Amino acid sequence: MSNLPSHARVVIIGGGAVGASSLYHLAKAGWTDCVLLEKNELTAGSTWHAAGNVPTFSSSWSIMNMQRYSASLYRELGQRVDYPMNYHVTGSIRLGHSKERLQEFKRVVGMGRYQGMELDVLTPDQMRGRYPFLETHDLTGALYDPYDGDIDPAQLTQALAKGARDLGAKIVRFCPVTGARREKDEWVITTPQGEIRCEYVVNAAGYYAREVGKMFGRNVPMMVMSHQYILFDEIPELAAWSKEVGHKLPLLRDVDSSYYLRQEKYGMNLGPYERNCRAHWVTPDDPIPEDFSFQLFPDDLERLEWYLNDAVERVPILGTAGLSRVINGPIPYAPDGNPLIGPMPGVPNAFEACVFTFGICQAGGAGKVLAEWVTEGQTEWDMWSCDPRRYTDYTDQDYCIAKGMEVYGHEYAMHFPKHYWPAARKKKLSPIHDRIAALGAQFKPYNGWERAMWYAKPGDDTSEEATQTWGREGPWAKRIEEECLAVRDAAGILDLPGFSRFRLKGEGAREWLSSLITGRVPKPGRIGLAYFADDKGRIVTEMSVMTIEDDFFFLITAAAAQWHDLEWLQKHRPADAAFTLDDVTANFACQILTGPKSRAILAEVAEADLSTPWLTHQTAEIAGRYCQLVRVSFAGELGWEIHTKVGDTAAIFDAVWEAGQKHGLKPFGMEALDSLRIEKGYRAWKGDLSTDYTVLQGGLERFVDWSKPSFKGKAALEREKQQGVAKRFVTLTVEAGECDAPYMSTLWSGGEVVGETTSGNWGYRVGKSIALGMLRADLAVPGREIEVEIFGDRFKATVQLDQPLWDPSNERLKA
Ligand SMILES: Cc1cc2nc3c(=O)[nH]c(=O)nc-3n(C[C@H](O)[C@H](O)[C@H](O)COP(=O)(O)OP(=O)(O)OC[C@H]3O[C@@H](n4cnc5c(N)ncnc54)[C@H](O)[C@@H]3O)c2cc1C
């Protein structure tokens, strides 16, 4: 008889570390009516053969949060669920070969400290103190992480499973999911053991996530790599040392050479992420097998030879050890190497917790995040870096393969701010891509769309090598400055393909929109910024609302926010709504024309009234083509956004470009725009604006209309207003050195951590390094001096008045 229940609140597909953790955390949240279906035994996917390293290190705030949570959960899990586990907290040493690597380490130390972890930077002598077998002559330093370690992945999974079962959740093994259909607001999940109905479903199928996704009509952006580690025989010298000191060596990561080396009993385990890597199951003649449970790929030692030799030079005792076994298993990759955790795009009541490349160290945190998504529809920490909706329709298989290979081959690479990763580019091109490329544009993709970042001149060094710096200076700096000053003194034009755009039209649209945003809905002919809060008053997103008629709007939002924002709107749209909501992103293009000469330029080419005030829009004609001229400028100068049909982009650009030449019109890129906007204190989505902050903390009260009888988040914001906000958004000027403050740099005052930056850049119009950030409310006083920690060094910073640094009264904008 089948032991498959006929119904559950949640069905999780896949019983690896992540599926088991999701089940455990759902049960812990009181959702015990949950069933996990595993096609084989628990751990049959990637989990059984994982090396089990549990680092906390990440240069991403949210991933670090997740891994920190995992490590602390694993420390107590065995005892909590009464399932003893092998979990060794050995600490780790991450080797640095360059100044830039050391800067990265110092930054991570700062982030770690903010999350309550005491990471440290070691000198070569200190490294040898912790790791006597290490060759250090060519190293600049190392990061020491005392919380790093290794766990037995199978035991971890079983412990999580036991914890879940003890709380009442169910696990059905040898029960492959073969299909899914939607019936009367329920999912019906089919298996050879019968059907099970559920309210919510979670795809936790690891490297099979793509196959499971297809059952829901979802194209999961992923590919599969082969990843190997080599186990070595016992090394007598290591055994003697270990017995003498009574502990294992810390885990070693030579991140510039790209491998880890871990003590395994008295032998070692070497795991490289090799450049000459190999994808699997990527061509039609090599499909993913129906079942690969507990299987491995054949050894491929040739690929690892360079890494093996390098490791022997680094830790010479390794050269004395015999090789005992190679593990070569499948490991899934999303195009950026981060997992997918959150709502399954476009599919109701379905979630993803899959495509983990570091699923053992992330399983604990991932389970917490997934459970929050399911039970609350929101997460404690902003988890955009793992949100499945960060990818949209451009992630075809070729894209996923090329990006997966790139990420794997650079698994430990530093992500420098002016380095735009080259693989799988040109997925979406503006009609004037070739024109701006000919002007020197250096591109980077936004939601697949190639946008100009800065414009190089002949002779500028545009090589990848030149970008390997955290510093402000580089071949781009002079050009970005010139672009900013052209916008200040004359005019600049920026092609902005892929601005996400939704058309909202029909009876009741205004009223509904008003119920979702914190502020007022603009009148017809006007455009305004609107903030969407969740029930806790936290910032979900920001959109520009362009009101065409009373019940007719265009909602315009960041390129990357396309699926995220559409889903937020769709989720809140009443089933019986008389209005329509459509994604019309693909139909429209946008160019920004801004600077004091922009009116004179437009006057030559546009049939339009150029005297209408700031925050208005009008239908106009340029080069005989219809367009919408919108009187706004994210750069903070006189200017218009020219919204057109995609097909009219080139004609309009050509006309404006030609007319602009005698006015000093220059092309400018996203780097200049970021510098210009930070001088105005304009926030960027998922940096300055995220669910880590409430609308009031974000300093956005002027966008809150308290007189509205209700809007989403109002009750929470009213409570917060009454109690007083704990931290406040501030603009800081920083007496910075060669680097401006990156995202999540720590703010200090009187030896205490008092906040964090959310973005930083150099402002060329004001000639200052600027940071936006969140500061403890009592310190958010204009003129107050604090410190910002930038790559390990502290710099003086001054809190500014709550107004733009550039053109505080917006005179230039309103000119
Ligand atoms: C050699 C190697 C070493 C690694 N070392 C580490 C490490 O040191 N640290 C680390 O953090 N990560 C490591 N990883 C990565 C880690 O193994 C994975 O990220 C992790 O195991 C993913 O767990 P999961 O639960 O998401 O997926 P999986 O463990 O793959 O689990 C998915 C489960 O879904 C089941 N399933 C699939 N399809 C269906 C279906 N239709 N119906 C029902 N069930 C289904 C599968 O049988 C499987 O059990 C390593 C990977 C490799 C290959």
The ligand as an SDF file (V2000), in Angstrom:
LIG
                    3D

 53 58  0  0  0  0  0  0  0  0999 V2000
   32.1630   17.0500   -5.7550 C   0  0  0  0  0  0  0  0  0  0  0  0
   31.2700   18.0310   -5.0580 C   0  0  0  0  0  0  0  0  0  0  0  0
   31.6670   18.6120   -3.8740 C   0  0  0  0  0  0  0  0  0  0  0  0
   30.8590   19.5510   -3.2370 C   0  0  0  0  0  0  0  0  0  0  0  0
   31.2780   20.0940   -2.0710 N   0  0  0  0  0  0  0  0  0  0  0  0
   30.5060   20.9980   -1.4200 C   0  0  0  0  0  0  0  0  0  0  0  0
   30.9230   21.5770   -0.1980 C   0  0  0  0  0  0  0  0  0  0  0  0
   31.9980   21.2870    0.2630 O   0  0  0  0  0  0  0  0  0  0  0  0
   30.1070   22.4710    0.4070 N   0  0  0  0  0  0  0  0  0  0  0  0
   28.9160   22.8200   -0.1260 C   0  0  0  0  0  0  0  0  0  0  0  0
   28.2290   23.6490    0.4650 O   0  0  0  0  0  0  0  0  0  0  0  0
   28.4900   22.2910   -1.2810 N   0  0  0  0  0  0  0  0  0  0  0  0
   29.2550   21.3890   -1.9450 C   0  0  0  0  0  0  0  0  0  0  0  0
   28.8340   20.8370   -3.1140 N   0  0  0  0  0  0  0  0  0  0  0  0
   27.5360   21.2330   -3.6440 C   0  0  0  0  0  0  0  0  0  0  0  0
   26.4300   20.4800   -2.9310 C   0  0  0  0  0  0  0  0  0  0  0  0
   26.6230   19.1210   -3.1220 O   0  0  0  0  0  0  0  0  0  0  0  0
   25.0680   20.8590   -3.4730 C   0  0  0  0  0  0  0  0  0  0  0  0
   24.9610   22.2610   -3.5890 O   0  0  0  0  0  0  0  0  0  0  0  0
   23.9730   20.3790   -2.5440 C   0  0  0  0  0  0  0  0  0  0  0  0
   24.1120   19.0120   -2.2910 O   0  0  0  0  0  0  0  0  0  0  0  0
   22.6250   20.6660   -3.1460 C   0  0  0  0  0  0  0  0  0  0  0  0
   21.6350   20.1440   -2.3160 O   0  0  0  0  0  0  0  0  0  0  0  0
   20.1370   20.0870   -2.8360 P   0  0  0  0  0  0  0  0  0  0  0  0
   19.3130   19.5780   -1.7500 O   0  0  0  0  0  0  0  0  0  0  0  0
   19.8060   21.4040   -3.4130 O   0  0  0  0  0  0  0  0  0  0  0  0
   20.1910   19.1180   -4.0990 O   0  0  0  0  0  0  0  0  0  0  0  0
   20.4040   17.5460   -4.1870 P   0  0  0  0  0  0  0  0  0  0  0  0
   21.2540   17.0330   -3.1000 O   0  0  0  0  0  0  0  0  0  0  0  0
   20.8370   17.2720   -5.5710 O   0  0  0  0  0  0  0  0  0  0  0  0
   18.9680   16.9960   -3.9120 O   0  0  0  0  0  0  0  0  0  0  0  0
   17.9410   17.0230   -4.8500 C   0  0  0  0  0  0  0  0  0  0  0  0
   17.0960   15.8060   -4.6600 C   0  0  0  0  0  0  0  0  0  0  0  0
   15.9740   15.8770   -5.5120 O   0  0  0  0  0  0  0  0  0  0  0  0
   15.6430   14.5670   -5.8970 C   0  0  0  0  0  0  0  0  0  0  0  0
   14.8020   14.6330   -7.0790 N   0  0  0  0  0  0  0  0  0  0  0  0
   15.1550   15.0310   -8.3240 C   0  0  0  0  0  0  0  0  0  0  0  0
   14.1040   14.9360   -9.1560 N   0  0  0  0  0  0  0  0  0  0  0  0
   13.0720   14.5020   -8.4230 C   0  0  0  0  0  0  0  0  0  0  0  0
   11.7140   14.1890   -8.7210 C   0  0  0  0  0  0  0  0  0  0  0  0
   11.2230   14.3260   -9.9600 N   0  0  0  0  0  0  0  0  0  0  0  0
   10.9290   13.7570   -7.7300 N   0  0  0  0  0  0  0  0  0  0  0  0
   11.3950   13.6060   -6.4750 C   0  0  0  0  0  0  0  0  0  0  0  0
   12.6750   13.8610   -6.1510 N   0  0  0  0  0  0  0  0  0  0  0  0
   13.4970   14.3080   -7.1120 C   0  0  0  0  0  0  0  0  0  0  0  0
   16.9940   13.9320   -6.1310 C   0  0  0  0  0  0  0  0  0  0  0  0
   16.9240   12.5300   -6.0760 O   0  0  0  0  0  0  0  0  0  0  0  0
   17.8250   14.5280   -5.0150 C   0  0  0  0  0  0  0  0  0  0  0  0
   17.8760   13.6930   -3.8940 O   0  0  0  0  0  0  0  0  0  0  0  0
   29.6300   19.8970   -3.7900 C   0  0  0  0  0  0  0  0  0  0  0  0
   29.2130   19.3120   -4.9900 C   0  0  0  0  0  0  0  0  0  0  0  0
   30.0180   18.4070   -5.6370 C   0  0  0  0  0  0  0  0  0  0  0  0
   29.5830   17.8080   -6.9150 C   0  0  0  0  0  0  0  0  0  0  0  0
  1  2  1  0
  2  3  1  0
  2 52  2  0
  3  4  2  0
  4  5  1  0
  4 50  1  0
  5  6  2  0
  6  7  1  0
  6 13  1  0
  7  8  2  0
  7  9  1  0
  9 10  1  0
 10 11  2  0
 10 12  1  0
 12 13  2  0
 13 14  1  0
 14 15  1  0
 14 50  1  0
 15 16  1  0
 16 17  1  0
 16 18  1  0
 18 19  1  0
 18 20  1  0
 20 21  1  0
 20 22  1  0
 22 23  1  0
 23 24  1  0
 24 25  2  0
 24 26  1  0
 24 27  1  0
 27 28  1  0
 28 29  2  0
 28 30  1  0
 28 31  1  0
 31 32  1  0
 32 33  1  0
 33 34  1  0
 33 48  1  0
 34 35  1  0
 35 36  1  0
 35 46  1  0
 36 37  1  0
 36 45  1  0
 37 38  2  0
 38 39  1  0
 39 40  1  0
 39 45  2  0
 40 41  1  0
 40 42  2  0
 42 43  1  0
 43 44  2  0
 44 45  1  0
 46 47  1  0
 46 48  1  0
 48 49  1  0
 50 51  2  0
 51 52  1  0
 52 53  1  0
M  END
$$$$
